[in-house]
Amino acid sequence: MSDATLVPNNSLMTATPQEGRELAIKMARLVIKATQPDSAVREQLRPVYAEDAGMLLQVAQIVATEYATIAAANHYWRAV
């Protein structure tokens, strides 16, 4: 695995649910980049999953899982 930072700023804390969702997407992308560090290979694979509904649903699930983790870390954006 590469030396990529998988949790930007080493924190899951965000000010809003929108920022949390954006962080979840970024983290999902970072996992892909860490798993396949060769950008040429990632570009070659993009058309494969871009037209496969099942693969796109898997991407959505990965983002949803990341978002659930971030939401829990932020106490669902309630003041603590």
N, CA, C and O atoms as a printed pandas DataFrame, in Angstrom:
     atom_number atom_name residue_name chain_id  residue_number  x_coord  y_coord  z_coord
0              1         N          MET        A               1    0.851   -1.176    0.000
1              2        CA          MET        A               1    0.000    0.000    0.000
2              3         C          MET        A               1    0.890    1.231    0.000
3              4         O          MET        A               1    1.991    1.214    0.551
4              5         N          SER        A               2    0.410    2.290   -0.618
5              6        CA          SER        A               2    1.184    3.523   -0.713
6              7         C          SER        A               2    1.192    4.257    0.618
7              8         O          SER        A               2    0.520    3.860    1.571
8              9         N          ASP        A               3    1.964    5.332    0.665
9             10        CA          ASP        A               3    2.044    6.158    1.866
10            11         C          ASP        A               3    0.995    7.260    1.852
11            12         O          ASP        A               3    1.164    8.281    2.519
12            13         N          ALA        A               4   -0.067    7.074    1.116
13            14        CA          ALA        A               4   -1.115    8.089    1.000
14            15         C          ALA        A               4   -1.793    8.323    2.338
15            16         O          ALA        A               4   -1.964    7.396    3.129
16            17         N          THR        A               5   -2.173    9.556    2.583
17            18        CA          THR        A               5   -2.950    9.890    3.769
18            19         C          THR        A               5   -4.393    9.500    3.483
19            20         O          THR        A               5   -5.025   10.058    2.586
20            21         N          LEU        A               6   -4.909    8.552    4.236
21            22        CA          LEU        A               6   -6.258    8.049    3.982
22            23         C          LEU        A               6   -7.335    8.808    4.749
23            24         O          LEU        A               6   -8.518    8.711    4.421
24            25         N          VAL        A               7   -6.933    9.562    5.767
25            26        CA          VAL        A               7   -7.869   10.411    6.511
26            27         C          VAL        A               7   -7.318   11.834    6.419
27            28         O          VAL        A               7   -6.400   12.188    7.159
28            29         N          PRO        A               8   -7.869   12.652    5.520
29            30        CA          PRO        A               8   -7.370   14.017    5.352
30            31         C          PRO        A               8   -7.365   14.786    6.670
31            32         O          PRO        A               8   -8.329   14.736    7.434
32            33         N          ASN        A               9   -6.273   15.494    6.924
33            34        CA          ASN        A               9   -6.076   16.272    8.149
34            35         C          ASN        A               9   -6.128   15.400    9.401
35            36         O          ASN        A               9   -6.253   15.914   10.513
36            37         N          ASN        A              10   -6.033   14.091    9.222
37            38        CA          ASN        A              10   -6.051   13.132   10.331
38            39         C          ASN        A              10   -7.253   13.329   11.258
39            40         O          ASN        A              10   -7.150   13.159   12.473
40            41         N          SER        A              11   -8.392   13.690   10.665
41            42        CA          SER        A              11   -9.591   13.928   11.468
42            43         C          SER        A              11  -10.848   13.605   10.679
43            44         O          SER        A              11  -10.919   13.849    9.475
44            45         N          LEU        A              12  -11.833   13.058   11.365
45            46        CA          LEU        A              12  -13.147   12.832   10.764
46            47         C          LEU        A              12  -14.119   13.944   11.121
47            48         O          LEU        A              12  -15.278   13.905   10.706
48            49         N          MET        A              13  -13.672   14.925   11.875
49            50        CA          MET        A              13  -14.553   15.994   12.326
50            51         C          MET        A              13  -14.860   16.961   11.178
51            52         O          MET        A              13  -13.960   17.416   10.472
52            53         N          THR        A              14  -16.139   17.260   11.013
53            54        CA          THR        A              14  -16.588   18.231   10.014
54            55         C          THR        A              14  -17.640   19.125   10.651
55            56         O          THR        A              14  -18.277   18.751   11.636
56            57         N          ALA        A              15  -17.814   20.302   10.083
57            58        CA          ALA        A              15  -18.757   21.270   10.654
58            59         C          ALA        A              15  -20.206   20.951   10.307
59            60         O          ALA        A              15  -21.112   21.268   11.077
60            61         N          THR        A              16  -20.429   20.329    9.156
61            62        CA          THR        A              16  -21.795   20.097    8.682
62            63         C          THR        A              16  -21.923   18.710    8.065
63            64         O          THR        A              16  -20.919   18.090    7.714
64            65         N          PRO        A              17  -23.145   18.223    7.933
65            66        CA          PRO        A              17  -23.357   16.959    7.223
66            67         C          PRO        A              17  -22.836   17.025    5.777
67            68         O          PRO        A              17  -22.291   16.042    5.276
68            69         N          GLN        A              18  -22.999   18.167    5.106
69            70        CA          GLN        A              18  -22.503   18.308    3.736
70            71         C          GLN        A              18  -20.991   18.104    3.685
71            72         O          GLN        A              18  -20.488   17.382    2.823
72            73         N          GLU        A              19  -20.274   18.733    4.599
73            74        CA          GLU        A              19  -18.823   18.542    4.648
74            75         C          GLU        A              19  -18.484   17.083    4.965
75            76         O          GLU        A              19  -17.498   16.546    4.460
76            77         N          GLY        A              20  -19.300   16.451    5.798
77            78        CA          GLY        A              20  -19.096   15.037    6.104
78            79         C          GLY        A              20  -19.251   14.162    4.873
79            80         O          GLY        A              20  -18.476   13.231    4.653
80            81         N          ARG        A              21  -20.258   14.473    4.080
81            82        CA          ARG        A              21  -20.489   13.703    2.843
82            83         C          ARG        A              21  -19.325   13.889    1.875
83            84         O          ARG        A              21  -18.866   12.930    1.254
84            85         N          GLU        A              22  -18.852   15.124    1.750
85            86        CA          GLU        A              22  -17.714   15.401    0.870
86            87         C          GLU        A              22  -16.465   14.660    1.348
87            88         O          GLU        A              22  -15.693   14.143    0.540
88            89         N          LEU        A              23  -16.277   14.615    2.660
89            90        CA          LEU        A              23  -15.137   13.880    3.204
90            91         C          LEU        A              23  -15.274   12.385    2.923
91            92         O          LEU        A              23  -14.285   11.722    2.608
92            93         N          ALA        A              24  -16.479   11.854    3.033
93            94        CA          ALA        A              24  -16.708   10.432    2.755
94            95         C          ALA        A              24  -16.337   10.098    1.310
95            96         O          ALA        A              24  -15.702    9.076    1.052
96            97         N          ILE        A              25  -16.728   10.947    0.383
97            98        CA          ILE        A              25  -16.396   10.722   -1.027
98            99         C          ILE        A              25  -14.886   10.785   -1.226
99           100         O          ILE        A              25  -14.304    9.953   -1.922
100          101         N          LYS        A              26  -14.261   11.783   -0.605
101          102        CA          LYS        A              26  -12.805   11.917   -0.737
102          103         C          LYS        A              26  -12.094   10.692   -0.168
103          104         O          LYS        A              26  -11.149   10.185   -0.773
104          105         N          MET        A              27  -12.543   10.216    0.989
105          106        CA          MET        A              27  -11.909    9.056    1.597
106          107         C          MET        A              27  -12.083    7.809    0.737
107          108         O          MET        A              27  -11.159    7.005    0.621
108          109         N          ALA        A              28  -13.247    7.643    0.140
109          110        CA          ALA        A              28  -13.470    6.501   -0.747
110          111         C          ALA        A              28  -12.515    6.567   -1.942
111          112         O          ALA        A              28  -11.963    5.551   -2.365
112          113         N          ARG        A              29  -12.330    7.772   -2.476
113          114        CA          ARG        A              29  -11.410    7.937   -3.609
114          115         C          ARG        A              29   -9.977    7.652   -3.197
115          116         O          ARG        A              29   -9.211    7.064   -3.962
116          117         N          LEU        A              30   -9.609    8.069   -1.982
117          118        CA          LEU        A              30   -8.252    7.817   -1.507
118          119         C          LEU        A              30   -7.972    6.324   -1.332
119          120         O          LEU        A              30   -6.853    5.867   -1.565
120          121         N          VAL        A              31   -8.991    5.569   -0.922
121          122        CA          VAL        A              31   -8.822    4.120   -0.781
122          123         C          VAL        A              31   -8.542    3.496   -2.150
123          124         O          VAL        A              31   -7.679    2.627   -2.279
124          125         N          ILE        A              32   -9.273    3.943   -3.159
125          126        CA          ILE        A              32   -9.041    3.427   -4.517
126          127         C          ILE        A              32   -7.625    3.761   -4.963
127          128         O          ILE        A              32   -6.927    2.914   -5.521
128          129         N          LYS        A              33   -7.205    4.993   -4.716
129          130        CA          LYS        A              33   -5.866    5.425   -5.120
130          131         C          LYS        A              33   -4.784    4.635   -4.379
131          132         O          LYS        A              33   -3.764    4.279   -4.969
132          133         N          ALA        A              34   -5.002    4.364   -3.105
133          134        CA          ALA        A              34   -4.025    3.587   -2.333
134          135         C          ALA        A              34   -3.985    2.129   -2.796
135          136         O          ALA        A              34   -2.927    1.501   -2.824
136          137         N          THR        A              35   -5.158    1.606   -3.157
137          138        CA          THR        A              35   -5.237    0.214   -3.602
138          139         C          THR        A              35   -4.621    0.041   -4.983
139          140         O          THR        A              35   -3.939   -0.949   -5.249
140          141         N          GLN        A              36   -4.868    1.019   -5.868
141          142        CA          GLN        A              36   -4.298    0.981   -7.221
142          143         C          GLN        A              36   -3.561    2.306   -7.449
143          144         O          GLN        A              36   -4.142    3.255   -7.975
144          145         N          PRO        A              37   -2.285    2.372   -7.056
145          146        CA          PRO        A              37   -1.547    3.628   -7.151
146          147         C          PRO        A              37   -1.193    4.065   -8.581
147          148         O          PRO        A              37   -0.826    5.220   -8.796
148          149         N          ASP        A              38   -1.297    3.176   -9.535
149          150        CA          ASP        A              38   -0.959    3.519  -10.920
150          151         C          ASP        A              38   -2.125    4.267  -11.568
151          152         O          ASP        A              38   -3.166    3.676  -11.855
152          153         N          SER        A              39   -1.943    5.566  -11.795
153          154        CA          SER        A              39   -3.031    6.380  -12.346
154          155         C          SER        A              39   -3.439    5.926  -13.749
155          156         O          SER        A              39   -4.607    6.042  -14.120
156          157         N          ALA        A              40   -2.500    5.417  -14.519
157          158        CA          ALA        A              40   -2.841    4.936  -15.865
158          159         C          ALA        A              40   -3.779    3.741  -15.787
159          160         O          ALA        A              40   -4.714    3.631  -16.580
160          161         N          VAL        A              41   -3.536    2.853  -14.842
161          162        CA          VAL        A              41   -4.409    1.694  -14.676
162          163         C          VAL        A              41   -5.793    2.151  -14.205
163          164         O          VAL        A              41   -6.806    1.650  -14.692
164          165         N          ARG        A              42   -5.845    3.107  -13.254
165          166        CA          ARG        A              42   -7.144    3.615  -12.799
166          167         C          ARG        A              42   -7.924    4.233  -13.958
167          168         O          ARG        A              42   -9.130    4.021  -14.079
168          169         N          GLU        A              43   -7.246    4.988  -14.799
169          170        CA          GLU        A              43   -7.914    5.588  -15.964
170          171         C          GLU        A              43   -8.423    4.512  -16.916
171          172         O          GLU        A              43   -9.505    4.650  -17.487
172          173         N          GLN        A              44   -7.661    3.460  -17.088
173          174        CA          GLN        A              44   -8.050    2.358  -17.974
174          175         C          GLN        A              44   -9.270    1.629  -17.421
175          176         O          GLN        A              44  -10.119    1.178  -18.190
176          177         N          LEU        A              45   -9.368    1.510  -16.111
177          178        CA          LEU        A              45  -10.480    0.790  -15.489
178          179         C          LEU        A              45  -11.758    1.625  -15.386
179          180         O          LEU        A              45  -12.851    1.065  -15.310
180          181         N          ARG        A              46  -11.637    2.936  -15.384
181          182        CA          ARG        A              46  -12.801    3.802  -15.183
182          183         C          ARG        A              46  -13.966    3.485  -16.126
183          184         O          ARG        A              46  -15.102    3.406  -15.658
184          185         N          PRO        A              47  -13.738    3.300  -17.428
185          186        CA          PRO        A              47  -14.877    2.975  -18.305
186          187         C          PRO        A              47  -15.564    1.662  -17.936
187          188         O          PRO        A              47  -16.758    1.492  -18.183
188          189         N          VAL        A              48  -14.815    0.743  -17.350
189          190        CA          VAL        A              48  -15.389   -0.554  -16.974
190          191         C          VAL        A              48  -16.459   -0.364  -15.915
191          192         O          VAL        A              48  -17.578   -0.856  -16.063
192          193         N          TYR        A              49  -16.120    0.350  -14.843
193          194        CA          TYR        A              49  -17.110    0.507  -13.773
194          195         C          TYR        A              49  -18.102    1.616  -14.052
195          196         O          TYR        A              49  -19.191    1.620  -13.479
196          197         N          ALA        A              50  -17.756    2.558  -14.917
197          198        CA          ALA        A              50  -18.660    3.671  -15.224
198          199         C          ALA        A              50  -19.943    3.208  -15.908
199          200         O          ALA        A              50  -20.968    3.886  -15.834
200          201         N          GLU        A              51  -19.888    2.067  -16.564
201          202        CA          GLU        A              51  -21.063    1.570  -17.280
202          203         C          GLU        A              51  -21.639    0.295  -16.661
203          204         O          GLU        A              51  -22.445   -0.397  -17.282
204          205         N          ASP        A              52  -21.219   -0.004  -15.442
205          206        CA          ASP        A              52  -21.693   -1.203  -14.757
206          207         C          ASP        A              52  -22.488   -0.774  -13.526
207          208         O          ASP        A              52  -21.913   -0.314  -12.541
208          209         N          ALA        A              53  -23.802   -0.924  -13.584
209          210        CA          ALA        A              53  -24.679   -0.479  -12.498
210          211         C          ALA        A              53  -24.317   -1.142  -11.172
211          212         O          ALA        A              53  -24.362   -0.491  -10.128
212          213         N          GLY        A              54  -23.965   -2.401  -11.198
213          214        CA          GLY        A              54  -23.599   -3.102   -9.972
214          215         C          GLY        A              54  -22.361   -2.518   -9.327
215          216         O          GLY        A              54  -22.302   -2.354   -8.109
216          217         N          MET        A              55  -21.379   -2.207  -10.143
217          218        CA          MET        A              55  -20.154   -1.607   -9.611
218          219         C          MET        A              55  -20.416   -0.204   -9.070
219          220         O          MET        A              55  -19.853    0.178   -8.044
220          221         N          LEU        A              56  -21.250    0.552   -9.739
221          222        CA          LEU        A              56  -21.587    1.893   -9.257
222          223         C          LEU        A              56  -22.329    1.827   -7.929
223          224         O          LEU        A              56  -22.122    2.670   -7.056
224          225         N          LEU        A              57  -23.195    0.826   -7.774
225          226        CA          LEU        A              57  -23.877    0.648   -6.488
226          227         C          LEU        A              57  -22.881    0.282   -5.394
227          228         O          LEU        A              57  -23.051    0.698   -4.248
228          229         N          GLN        A              58  -21.854   -0.480   -5.721
229          230        CA          GLN        A              58  -20.824   -0.798   -4.734
230          231         C          GLN        A              58  -20.074    0.454   -4.302
231          232         O          GLN        A              58  -19.751    0.615   -3.125
232          233         N          VAL        A              59  -19.800    1.330   -5.244
233          234        CA          VAL        A              59  -19.150    2.602   -4.911
234          235         C          VAL        A              59  -20.043    3.396   -3.953
235          236         O          VAL        A              59  -19.562    3.946   -2.962
236          237         N          ALA        A              60  -21.329    3.452   -4.251
237          238        CA          ALA        A              60  -22.262    4.165   -3.388
238          239         C          ALA        A              60  -22.267    3.565   -1.981
239          240         O          ALA        A              60  -22.349    4.301   -0.998
240          241         N          GLN        A              61  -22.180    2.252   -1.876
241          242        CA          GLN        A              61  -22.153    1.598   -0.570
242          243         C          GLN        A              61  -20.888    1.947    0.202
243          244         O          GLN        A              61  -20.937    2.164    1.413
244          245         N          ILE        A              62  -19.767    2.000   -0.486
245          246        CA          ILE        A              62  -18.510    2.364    0.169
246          247         C          ILE        A              62  -18.597    3.787    0.714
247          248         O          ILE        A              62  -18.187    4.041    1.847
248          249         N          VAL        A              63  -19.124    4.710   -0.076
249          250        CA          VAL        A              63  -19.280    6.092    0.386
250          251         C          VAL        A              63  -20.250    6.148    1.557
251          252         O          VAL        A              63  -20.013    6.880    2.518
252          253         N          ALA        A              64  -21.333    5.391    1.494
253          254        CA          ALA        A              64  -22.310    5.374    2.586
254          255         C          ALA        A              64  -21.684    4.867    3.876
255          256         O          ALA        A              64  -21.967    5.390    4.954
256          257         N          THR        A              65  -20.842    3.861    3.771
257          258        CA          THR        A              65  -20.167    3.329    4.957
258          259         C          THR        A              65  -19.201    4.354    5.538
259          260         O          THR        A              65  -19.153    4.548    6.753
260          261         N          GLU        A              66  -18.433    5.006    4.674
261          262        CA          GLU        A              66  -17.532    6.068    5.133
262          263         C          GLU        A              66  -18.337    7.184    5.810
263          264         O          GLU        A              66  -17.941    7.691    6.859
264          265         N          TYR        A              67  -19.468    7.560    5.202
265          266        CA          TYR        A              67  -20.292    8.640    5.743
266          267         C          TYR        A              67  -20.861    8.259    7.111
267          268         O          TYR        A              67  -20.911    9.098    8.010
268          269         N          ALA        A              68  -21.284    7.029    7.276
269          270        CA          ALA        A              68  -21.814    6.586    8.564
270          271         C          ALA        A              68  -20.742    6.693    9.645
271          272         O          ALA        A              68  -21.035    7.090   10.773
272          273         N          THR        A              69  -19.518    6.345    9.310
273          274        CA          THR        A              69  -18.410    6.447   10.256
274          275         C          THR        A              69  -18.160    7.905   10.623
275          276         O          THR        A              69  -17.979    8.232   11.796
276          277         N          ILE        A              70  -18.150    8.778    9.624
277          278        CA          ILE        A              70  -17.927   10.204    9.861
278          279         C          ILE        A              70  -19.071   10.799   10.677
279          280         O          ILE        A              70  -18.836   11.587   11.593
280          281         N          ALA        A              71  -20.295   10.430   10.354
281          282        CA          ALA        A              71  -21.455   10.935   11.101
282          283         C          ALA        A              71  -21.377   10.531   12.563
283          284         O          ALA        A              71  -21.661   11.338   13.447
284          285         N          ALA        A              72  -20.996    9.291   12.823
285          286        CA          ALA        A              72  -20.875    8.833   14.211
286          287         C          ALA        A              72  -19.764    9.600   14.931
287          288         O          ALA        A              72  -19.923    9.983   16.090
288          289         N          ALA        A              73  -18.654    9.821   14.251
289          290        CA          ALA        A              73  -17.552   10.571   14.856
290          291         C          ALA        A              73  -17.963   11.999   15.185
291          292         O          ALA        A              73  -17.433   12.602   16.118
292          293         N          ASN        A              74  -18.889   12.531   14.436
293          294        CA          ASN        A              74  -19.376   13.896   14.656
294          295         C          ASN        A              74  -20.629   13.921   15.515
295          296         O          ASN        A              74  -21.312   14.942   15.595
296          297         N          HIS        A              75  -20.933   12.801   16.156
297          298        CA          HIS        A              75  -22.128   12.699   17.001
298          299         C          HIS        A              75  -23.357   13.211   16.245
299          300         O          HIS        A              75  -24.230   13.881   16.795
300          301         N          TYR        A              76  -23.378   12.859   14.953
301          302        CA          TYR        A              76  -24.485   13.233   14.072
302          303         C          TYR        A              76  -24.727   14.738   14.087
303          304         O          TYR        A              76  -25.862   15.202   13.974
304          305         N          TRP        A              77  -23.644   15.483   14.227
305          306        CA          TRP        A              77  -23.625   16.947   14.158
306          307         C          TRP        A              77  -24.429   17.607   15.279
307          308         O          TRP        A              77  -24.917   18.727   15.129
308          309         N          ARG        A              78  -24.559   16.906   16.394
309          310        CA          ARG        A              78  -25.154   17.505   17.583
310          311         C          ARG        A              78  -24.050   18.055   18.467
311          312         O          ARG        A              78  -22.961   17.485   18.529
312          313         N          ALA        A              79  -24.314   19.129   19.135
313          314        CA          ALA        A              79  -23.321   19.707   20.045
314          315         C          ALA        A              79  -23.038   18.735   21.188
315          316         O          ALA        A              79  -23.949   18.106   21.725
316          317         N          VAL        A              80  -21.796   18.626   21.539
317          318        CA          VAL        A              80  -21.411   17.740   22.652
318          319         C          VAL        A              80  -21.055   18.541   23.877
319          320         O          VAL        A              80  -20.708   17.968   24.909
